[in-house]
């Protein structure tokens, strides 16, 4: 358990409103691939502002489809700082790992340096950084993203080095897929579908210890994810 997790727990038990910023790439942006279902950011919004009753909190999704860590750093003021957040989550790496198409090829080490810079900028705002590994990729059908595992490991390494909260979505997806890609949670080789976003929301809520008494949302998410795996 990190020191940040304790700080977040105390903040959640207090009355002062929190601003949550969720940023990243298309998976956090959440367009198209849920086919009209809720994204994980929207599930978090319901859990925090609805079930936890934190109606004065703000939950803001600033992610942009196709983005990489360097673009988020370049636009850090707009993506993060302007909202004066207390909690900032980042899920990134699915585009950074690509070695094909329009993306410049970078190494996991360069990616880690940029992640470290992101964490330190968030802390300089007085906010709590939360790093999420990207979920699994169907590599045979997205070979340009074959390095995804190395980039997920870079996120883990930076979280450990910076004592930041880690939400290991990559490991959770591997578990749900029995060591592979959980097909029932995917809309295409690297975008989760609506059930996949429910799985992301569950893991985020679990790590952040967001467990409202009498929750109706979390049991539904668990049931939907279980059904999607079986289907």
Number of C-alpha atoms within 10 A of each C-alpha: 10 13 12 17 20 12 11 18 14 11 14 17 8 10 11 10 14 22 17 24 25 24 24 27 25 22 29 26 20 26 16 14 19 20 11 11 16 17 25 28 24 19 20 24 21 17 22 24 15 15 20 16 12 18 14 13 16 17 21 19 20 16 23 19 14 15 20 21 23 15 14 23 17 10 12 16 12 12 21 26 17 9 14 17 21 19 22 23 24 25 26 29 29 28 23 24 25 20 17 13 8 7 14 11 13 12 14 21 12 12 22 21 12 17 23 18 15 20 23 15 17 23 16 11 14 13 23 23 26 23 24 25 25 30 28 27 27 18 15 10 12 14 14 15 24 18 19 24 20 15 24 26 17 22 26 21 15 21 23 13 10 14 16 21 22 25 26 22 23 21 18 19 24 16 13 19 16 10 12 13 21 23 20 20 26 23 17 14 17 21 25 27 25 26 27 28 28 29 24 32 22 24 19 22 20 13 15 17 13 18 16 16 8 9 13 11 18 21 12 12 20 16 12 18 23 16 12 17 15 10 9
